[in-house]
Amino acid sequence: MAQKGVQLDRETFSCSICLDLLKDPVTTSCGHSYCMNCIKSFWDEEDVKKLHSCPQCRQTFTPRPVLLKNTMLADLVEELKKTGLQAAPADHCYAGPEDVSCDVCTGRKRKAIKSCLQCVSISFCEKHLQPHYESPAYEKHKLVDPSKKLQENICSRHDEVMKIFCRTDQQCICYLCLMDEHKGHDTVTAAAERTERQRELEVSRLNIQQRIQDREKDVKLLQQEVEAVNRSADEAVKDSEKIFTELIRLMEKRSSDVKQQVRSQQKSEVSRVKELQEKLEQEISELKRKDAELKLLSHTEDHNQFLHNYPSLSTLREPTDSSGIDIRPLSYFEDVTAAVSEVRDKLQDVLREKWTNVSLAVTEVDVLLSPSQAEPKTRAEFLRYSSEITLDPNTAHTHLLLSEGNRKATVMRKQQSYSSHPDRFTSCCQVLSRESLTGRCYWEVESRGGVDVAVAYKNISRTGSLNESVFGWNDKSWALDCNKNSFTFLYNNIKTPVSGPQSSRVGVYLDHRAGILSFYSVSETMTLLHRVQTTFTQPLYAGLRIYQAYGDTAEFCKLK
């Protein structure tokens, strides 16, 4: 009991900040005591808030109190040190709620520092562990780090330490279990089983460590990819901004040039008109003056005077030539507006056609998937890359009628009234898309009759021989001939028979960067008909060739 009282005194004379005995004790006005240095350091941190408080009761003080050493409290602490307070066990030697406590201690239990597997799984504090170090009787006892789960090493039936492992039942048992329900089972000592499992564990650790190294390498590579993607994106944004700025400047320059030319021509024409206007106004003045003189002469009663003055007054100057005046109100510069509008329309066409390339070039960026991994497997995956494709009327053969928003082509007996255009096919009934195709794209064609579903470079011949202009008959185009009963793939006039289920709908997948072109028969499922692996050197255009009979059709399907 005396020792317990001393421990209470120690707690009473301890600083609540450093948890040690008070040094140079000071007392706040709220009655709590601290080491002088401890409370000063605590208040130093509170100086920023300009408000100081007691660490225990949180009473605040303004301004910061000036504290003096509590001499009486200091004397008491020194006196208690002399009477044995220091000999009392430090508070941190006792077991807390989360600690393993000594099984031998009575009263307040100290922390255990070791557990013994031979002593029926008992844990010992430093004091009660000494016999294990000093007595030869404990030499073979196995000491381990303290654990609250040591009771699990005791057999619940026989209250004995489980030192045997039953491989048959995969559990630890005691020697009495070996004679009872585990009799005849495959058993070894727990130490032997541990040794074998330890070897397996080391192999597993080696595998895990190897995987960690591999994953760390992957993480490093991915970090490099992130940096490369960010760097490339920054450069792309910077370069595109520069290019668009140049385009804007060019447009502004052209706008300024047109404005300057119009104003210059306006000034010149207005000056010429005003010059003619002045001449005409001068002539009017002269004619009015002449008319007044003649009027005056006509009233002269003296015949001799009339005859004398008439010759000089009746003579008129040659009139100013005004036959070239052609009045066209508000129409002088209409042709300029029309010409600028035509430039605008052509620019819009170019931007509309090429903008698909820009968008696809952005969306095709895929860091994690290599080309072989990225190829879709299901129709839902293909539809992620679906592209809206329309036919270009400027390329359509004159016997092809385009409809459904230029998505459908029909062979007509009568020629269509298309304007002359250098891009128009003249040798056979085929047509190219308006949009160029780069990156990853997917589209489907629904047909009735014989049709070639194709892709081609833009520089394929339009008016040359069949070998030069027909899809699949040259090295500038690839085509799948879809007949009623068969499929045939054509490239550079080489025909390759293709087997697969017949369907009126064909899907086309293009990965321009990877050089992959695949054709699929599309019904309830998708079946690969033919796959091309090559290198595309230019943007591609989707093409259709309809060749069997008037009225046959082919149409790019709406997939979204």
C-alpha positions in Angstrom: 0.0 0.0 0.0 2.9 2.4 0.8 4.3 1.9 -2.7 0.8 2.6 -4.2 0.7 5.9 -2.2 4.1 6.9 -3.4 2.9 6.2 -7.0 0.0 8.5 -6.4 2.3 11.2 -5.1 4.4 10.9 -8.2 1.4 11.4 -10.4 0.4 14.4 -8.3 3.8 16.0 -8.7 4.2 15.3 -12.4 3.9 17.8 -15.3 0.9 17.0 -17.5 2.9 18.2 -20.6 6.1 16.1 -20.3 4.6 13.5 -17.9 7.8 13.7 -15.8 8.4 15.1 -12.3 8.1 18.8 -12.1 11.2 20.8 -12.9 11.3 24.5 -11.8 7.5 24.2 -11.1 5.2 27.1 -11.8 1.5 27.5 -11.1 -1.1 29.2 -13.3 -3.9 31.4 -11.9 -6.3 28.5 -12.5 -4.3 26.3 -10.1 -2.5 23.9 -12.4 1.2 23.3 -12.2 3.8 22.7 -14.9 7.5 22.7 -15.6 8.6 26.2 -16.4 10.1 25.3 -19.7 7.1 23.1 -20.7 4.5 25.8 -20.2 6.7 28.4 -21.8 7.1 26.2 -24.9 3.4 25.5 -25.0 2.5 29.2 -24.9 5.2 30.1 -27.4 3.2 28.0 -30.0 0.0 29.9 -29.0 1.7 33.3 -29.5 0.4 33.3 -33.1 -3.2 33.4 -31.8 -2.5 36.1 -29.2 -4.5 33.9 -26.8 -2.9 31.7 -24.1 -4.6 28.8 -22.3 -4.2 26.2 -19.6 -3.4 22.8 -21.3 -5.6 21.0 -18.7 -8.7 23.1 -18.1 -8.3 25.4 -21.2 -8.9 28.6 -19.2 -7.6 31.5 -21.3 -5.3 34.3 -20.2 -4.9 37.7 -21.8 -2.3 39.0 -21.8 0.3 36.2 -21.5 0.9 35.6 -17.8 4.3 36.2 -16.3 5.0 33.1 -14.1 7.4 32.7 -11.2 8.9 29.6 -9.8 6.7 28.0 -7.1 9.4 27.5 -4.4 7.2 25.5 -2.1 6.2 23.1 -4.7 9.8 22.8 -5.8 10.9 22.0 -2.2 8.2 19.3 -2.0 9.3 17.6 -5.2 12.9 17.6 -4.0 11.9 16.2 -0.6 9.8 13.4 -2.2 12.7 12.5 -4.4 14.8 11.8 -1.3 12.0 9.6 0.3 12.0 7.1 -2.5 9.7 8.6 -5.2 12.3 7.9 -7.8 12.4 4.2 -6.9 8.7 3.8 -7.8 8.1 2.0 -11.1 7.7 4.4 -14.0 4.1 4.6 -15.2 5.1 3.4 -18.7 6.2 0.0 -17.2 2.5 -0.9 -16.4 0.3 -2.6 -19.0 -2.3 -0.5 -20.7 -5.5 -1.6 -22.5 -3.6 -2.4 -25.7 -0.6 -4.0 -24.0 0.1 -7.7 -23.2 0.2 -7.9 -19.4 2.5 -10.1 -17.3 0.6 -13.3 -16.2 2.7 -13.6 -12.9 2.2 -10.1 -11.5 -0.4 -9.6 -8.8 -2.2 -6.3 -8.3 -1.4 -3.8 -11.0 0.2 -5.8 -13.8 3.3 -4.7 -15.7 3.8 -4.9 -19.4 5.1 -8.3 -20.7 8.3 -8.2 -22.7 8.4 -11.9 -23.6 6.0 -14.9 -23.8 7.2 -18.5 -23.3 5.7 -21.3 -25.4 6.8 -24.0 -23.0 5.3 -22.5 -19.9 1.8 -23.2 -21.1 2.0 -20.0 -23.1 2.6 -17.5 -20.2 3.8 -13.9 -20.7 6.4 -12.3 -18.4 7.4 -8.8 -17.5 11.1 -8.0 -17.2 11.2 -8.8 -13.5 9.5 -12.2 -13.7 11.4 -13.2 -16.8 14.8 -13.2 -15.0 14.6 -16.9 -14.0 14.4 -17.9 -17.7 17.7 -16.1 -18.2 19.4 -17.3 -15.0 18.2 -20.9 -14.3 19.5 -23.8 -16.5 16.0 -25.4 -16.2 14.7 -22.9 -18.6 17.4 -23.2 -21.2 15.3 -25.0 -23.8 12.2 -22.8 -23.3 11.2 -20.9 -26.4 10.7 -17.2 -25.8 8.8 -15.1 -28.3 7.5 -11.5 -28.5 4.5 -11.0 -26.2 1.1 -11.8 -27.8 -2.5 -11.9 -26.6 -3.2 -14.9 -28.8 -0.9 -17.3 -26.9 -3.9 -19.1 -25.5 -4.5 -20.4 -29.0 -1.3 -22.6 -28.5 -3.1 -24.5 -25.7 -5.2 -27.5 -26.6 -8.8 -26.7 -25.5 -9.5 -30.4 -24.7 -6.3 -31.4 -22.8 -4.9 -28.0 -21.6 -1.5 -29.0 -23.1 0.8 -27.0 -25.4 0.2 -28.0 -29.1 3.6 -29.0 -30.4 2.5 -31.4 -33.1 0.9 -30.7 -36.6 -1.6 -33.1 -38.1 -1.2 -32.9 -41.9 -4.2 -35.1 -42.4 -6.5 -32.5 -40.7 -4.2 -29.5 -41.3 -4.2 -28.4 -37.6 -2.0 -28.1 -34.6 -2.6 -30.7 -31.8 -1.1 -31.8 -28.5 0.6 -35.1 -27.8 -2.6 -36.4 -26.1 -4.6 -35.7 -29.3 -2.0 -37.8 -31.1 -3.1 -40.8 -29.0 -6.8 -40.1 -29.4 -8.7 -38.8 -32.4 -5.6 -38.2 -34.5 -4.2 -41.7 -34.0 -2.8 -43.0 -37.3 -2.8 -39.6 -39.0 0.1 -38.1 -40.9 1.8 -36.0 -38.2 5.1 -34.1 -37.7 6.3 -31.7 -35.1 5.1 -28.2 -35.4 8.7 -27.1 -35.8 9.2 -29.5 -38.8 6.0 -28.3 -40.5 7.1 -24.7 -39.8 10.4 -25.4 -41.5 8.7 -26.8 -44.6 6.1 -24.0 -44.7 8.9 -21.5 -44.1 10.6 -22.7 -47.3 7.3 -22.3 -49.2 6.9 -18.9 -47.6 10.3 -17.8 -48.8 9.4 -19.0 -52.3 6.2 -17.0 -52.1 8.0 -14.0 -50.9 10.5 -14.2 -53.7 7.6 -14.4 -56.2 5.9 -11.4 -54.5 9.1 -9.4 -54.5 9.6 -10.2 -58.2 6.0 -9.1 -58.9 6.7 -5.9 -56.8 9.7 -5.2 -58.9 7.8 -5.8 -62.1 4.9 -3.6 -60.9 7.3 -0.9 -59.8 8.9 -1.0 -63.2 5.4 -0.8 -64.8 4.6 2.1 -62.5 7.8 3.8 -63.6 7.0 3.2 -67.2 3.4 4.5 -66.7 4.8 7.6 -65.0 7.1 8.1 -68.0 4.0 7.7 -70.3 2.1 10.2 -68.2 5.0 12.7 -68.6 5.2 11.9 -72.3 1.4 12.3 -72.8 1.4 15.6 -70.9 4.5 16.8 -72.8 3.0 15.8 -76.2 -0.4 17.3 -75.3 1.2 20.6 -74.3 3.2 20.7 -77.5 0.1 19.9 -79.5 -1.9 22.6 -77.9 0.9 25.1 -78.3 1.5 24.2 -82.0 -2.2 24.2 -82.8 -2.7 27.5 -81.1 0.2 28.8 -83.2 -1.2 27.4 -86.4 -4.7 28.7 -85.7 -3.2 32.1 -84.8 -1.4 32.1 -88.2 -4.7 31.2 -89.9 -6.5 34.0 -88.0 -3.7 36.5 -89.0 -3.9 35.3 -92.6 -7.7 35.8 -92.6 -7.3 39.2 -91.0 -4.7 40.1 -93.6 -6.9 38.9 -96.4 -9.8 40.8 -94.9 -7.7 44.0 -94.7 -6.5 43.5 -98.3 -10.1 43.2 -99.6 -11.1 46.2 -97.5 -8.2 48.2 -98.8 -8.8 47.2 -102.4 -12.5 47.9 -102.2 -11.8 51.4 -100.6 -9.1 52.1 -103.2 -11.4 51.1 -106.1 -14.3 53.0 -104.5 -12.1 56.2 -104.3 -11.0 55.8 -107.9 -14.5 55.2 -109.2 -16.0 58.0 -107.1 -13.3 60.4 -108.3 -13.9 59.4 -112.0 -17.7 59.9 -111.6 -17.2 63.2 -109.8 -14.9 64.4 -112.6 -17.5 63.6 -115.2 -20.2 65.1 -112.9 -18.3 68.4 -112.7 -17.8 68.5 -116.5 -21.5 67.9 -117.0 -22.4 70.6 -114.4 -20.0 73.0 -116.1 -21.6 72.3 -119.5 -25.1 72.8 -118.0 -24.0 76.2 -116.7 -22.6 77.2 -120.1 -25.8 76.0 -121.9 -28.0 78.0 -119.5 -25.9 81.1 -120.1 -26.0 80.5 -123.9 -29.8 80.0 -123.7 -30.2 83.3 -121.8 -28.1 85.1 -124.5 -30.1 83.6 -127.3 -33.3 84.5 -125.5 -32.2 88.1 -125.2 -31.1 88.1 -128.9 -34.5 86.8 -129.9 -36.2 89.9 -128.4 -33.9 92.3 -130.3 -36.0 94.5 -132.6 -33.0 95.8 -134.6 -32.7 93.5 -137.5 -29.2 94.5 -138.3 -28.1 94.0 -134.7 -29.7 90.5 -134.6 -28.0 89.4 -137.8 -24.7 90.8 -136.7 -24.7 88.9 -133.3 -26.4 85.7 -134.3 -23.4 83.9 -135.9 -21.3 84.2 -132.7 -24.2 83.2 -130.3 -25.6 80.3 -132.3 -22.4 78.3 -132.3 -22.3 75.5 -129.6 -19.2 73.5 -128.3 -19.1 69.7 -128.6 -21.1 68.1 -125.8 -19.4 66.0 -123.1 -19.7 62.3 -124.0 -22.0 60.6 -121.4 -23.1 57.6 -123.5 -21.0 55.3 -121.3 -23.0 56.0 -118.1 -24.8 52.9 -117.0 -26.6 53.3 -113.8 -26.6 50.1 -111.6 -27.8 51.1 -108.2 -26.3 49.1 -105.3 -24.6 46.5 -107.5 -21.1 47.8 -108.1 -19.4 45.6 -105.5 -21.8 42.6 -105.3 -19.2 40.5 -107.1 -16.7 41.1 -104.3 -19.2 39.8 -101.7 -20.0 36.8 -103.9 -16.2 36.0 -104.3 -15.6 36.3 -100.5 -18.7 34.1 -99.9 -17.3 31.5 -102.2 -14.0 31.6 -100.3 -15.9 31.2 -97.1 -17.9 28.2 -98.4 -14.7 26.5 -99.6 -13.0 27.1 -96.3 -16.0 25.6 -94.5 -15.9 22.6 -96.8 -12.2 22.1 -96.1 -12.6 22.5 -92.4 -15.6 20.2 -92.3 -13.8 17.5 -94.3 -10.5 17.8 -92.5 -11.9 18.4 -89.0 -12.8 14.7 -88.8 -9.1 13.9 -89.2 -8.3 16.3 -86.3 -10.9 14.8 -84.0 -9.9 11.3 -84.8 -6.2 12.1 -84.4 -7.1 13.3 -80.8 -9.4 10.4 -79.9 -7.0 7.7 -81.2 -4.5 8.5 -78.5 -4.4 5.4 -76.4 -1.4 4.9 -74.1 -2.2 1.6 -72.4 -3.2 -0.5 -75.3 -0.9 -1.7 -78.1 -2.5 -2.0 -81.5 -3.0 -5.8 -81.2 -4.6 -5.5 -77.8 -6.8 -2.6 -78.9 -8.7 -4.4 -81.6 -12.3 -4.8 -80.5 -13.8 -8.2 -80.0 -17.6 -7.6 -79.7 -20.0 -5.4 -81.7 -20.4 -3.2 -78.7 -16.7 -2.6 -78.6 -16.7 -1.9 -82.4 -19.5 0.6 -82.0 -17.2 2.7 -79.7 -15.3 3.6 -82.9 -18.3 4.1 -85.1 -17.9 6.9 -87.6 -20.7 8.8 -89.4 -19.8 8.6 -93.1 -21.4 10.4 -96.0 -20.8 10.1 -99.8 -19.2 12.9 -101.8 -21.4 13.9 -104.7 -18.3 15.2 -106.6 -17.0 11.6 -106.8 -20.2 9.8 -107.7 -20.5 8.2 -111.1 -23.3 9.8 -113.1 -25.5 6.7 -113.0 -25.5 6.8 -109.1 -28.3 8.6 -107.3 -27.3 9.7 -103.8 -30.0 10.0 -101.1 -30.7 9.7 -97.4 -28.4 12.6 -96.6 -25.8 11.3 -99.1 -25.5 8.0 -97.2 -27.2 5.8 -99.8 -26.2 5.1 -103.4 -28.6 3.6 -106.0 -27.7 2.6 -109.6 -30.0 4.4 -112.0 -30.7 3.8 -115.7 -30.8 7.5 -116.4 -27.7 9.7 -115.9 -27.9 12.2 -113.1 -27.3 15.9 -113.7 -24.1 16.2 -111.8 -21.8 19.1 -112.6 -18.4 18.4 -114.2 -15.8 17.7 -111.5 -12.2 16.3 -111.7 -12.9 13.9 -108.8 -15.8 12.1 -110.5 -15.5 8.4 -111.4 -16.2 7.8 -115.0 -15.3 4.2 -115.6 -17.7 2.4 -113.2 -20.5 3.0 -110.8 -18.6 3.8 -107.6 -18.3 6.7 -105.2 -16.0 7.8 -102.3 -16.8 9.2 -98.9 -16.6 12.9 -98.1 -14.7 12.2 -94.9 -11.1 11.0 -94.8 -10.4 8.2 -92.3 -7.5 8.0 -89.9 -7.1 6.5 -86.4 -9.6 3.8 -85.4 -12.9 3.8 -87.3 -15.8 1.4 -87.7 -18.8 1.6 -90.1 -21.4 -0.8 -91.6 -22.8 -1.1 -95.1 -26.3 -2.4 -95.9 -26.6 -3.6 -99.5 -29.0 -5.0 -102.0 -27.4 -6.7 -105.0 -23.7 -6.9 -105.9 -21.5 -4.4 -104.1 -17.8 -3.8 -103.4 -17.2 -2.4 -99.9 -13.9 -0.6 -100.1 -11.4 1.9 -98.8 -9.1 3.9 -101.1 -6.5 6.6 -101.2 -7.7 10.0 -102.5 -5.3 9.9 -105.4 -6.9 6.8 -107.0 -7.5 7.4 -110.7 -11.0 8.7 -111.6 -10.9 8.5 -115.4 -8.2 5.9 -116.2 -8.4 2.3 -117.2 -10.3 -0.2 -115.0 -7.0 -1.4 -113.5 -6.3 2.1 -112.4 -9.7 3.3 -111.1 -11.8 0.2 -110.0 -11.7 -0.5 -106.3 -9.4 -3.4 -105.5 -7.8 -3.6 -109.0 -4.8 -1.4 -108.0 -2.5 -0.7 -105.1 -4.4 2.4 -104.0 -7.6 0.6 -102.8 -8.8 -2.5 -100.9 -12.2 -4.0 -101.5 -14.5 -6.8 -100.4 -16.7 -8.0 -103.2 -20.0 -8.9 -101.6 -22.1 -11.1 -104.0 -25.3 -12.9 -103.2 -23.5 -16.3 -102.7 -19.9 -15.5 -101.9 -17.3 -13.0 -100.7 -14.0 -12.1 -102.5 -11.2 -9.8 -101.3 -9.4 -7.8 -103.9 -6.2 -5.8 -103.7 -3.9 -4.9 -106.6 -6.1 -7.1 -108.9 -5.3 -10.1 -106.8 -8.5 -12.0 -105.8 -8.7 -14.0 -102.5 -11.8 -16.1 -101.9 -13.3 -15.5 -98.5 -15.6 -17.9 -96.6 -18.2 -16.8 -94.0 -21.9 -16.5 -93.3 -23.9 -14.5 -95.9 -25.4 -11.2 -94.7 -26.7 -8.1 -96.3 -24.7 -6.1 -93.8 -20.9 -5.8 -93.7 -18.9 -4.2 -91.0 -15.6 -2.5 -91.6 -13.0 -1.8 -88.9 -10.0 0.4 -89.7 -7.0 1.0 -87.4 -5.0 3.3 -89.6 -2.0 3.7 -87.3 -1.7 0.0 -86.8 -2.3 -0.8 -90.4 -5.3 -3.1 -89.7 -8.3 -3.4 -92.0 -11.0 -6.0 -91.1 -14.3 -6.9 -92.8 -17.1 -8.6 -90.8 -20.3 -10.3 -91.6 -22.9 -8.7 -89.3 -26.1 -10.4 -88.3 -27.0 -11.4 -84.7 -23.3 -12.0 -84.3 -20.1 -10.7 -85.9 -17.9 -13.0 -88.0 -14.5 -12.0 -89.3 -14.4 -12.4 -93.0 -11.0 -11.1 -93.9 -8.2 -9.1 -92.1 -5.5 -7.1 -93.7 -2.2 -6.1 -92.0 -0.3 -3.5 -93.9 1.1 0.0 -93.7 -1.2 2.9 -94.8 0.8 5.8 -96.2 -2.1 8.2 -96.7 -5.6 9.0 -95.2 -8.2 6.6 -96.5 -11.7 7.2 -97.8 -14.6 4.7 -97.6 -15.9 3.6 -101.0 -18.9 1.8 -102.6 -19.1 0.2 -106.0 -22.4 -1.2 -107.2 -22.2 -3.3 -110.3 -25.0 -5.8 -110.9 -28.3 -4.2 -111.9 -30.3 -1.0 -112.0 -32.0 -0.4 -108.7 -29.3 -2.1 -106.6 -28.4 -0.1 -103.5 -25.7 0.3 -100.9 -26.0 2.5 -97.8 -23.8 3.6 -94.9 -25.8 2.6 -91.8 -26.6 5.0 -88.9 -25.0 3.4 -85.9 -25.7 6.0 -83.2 
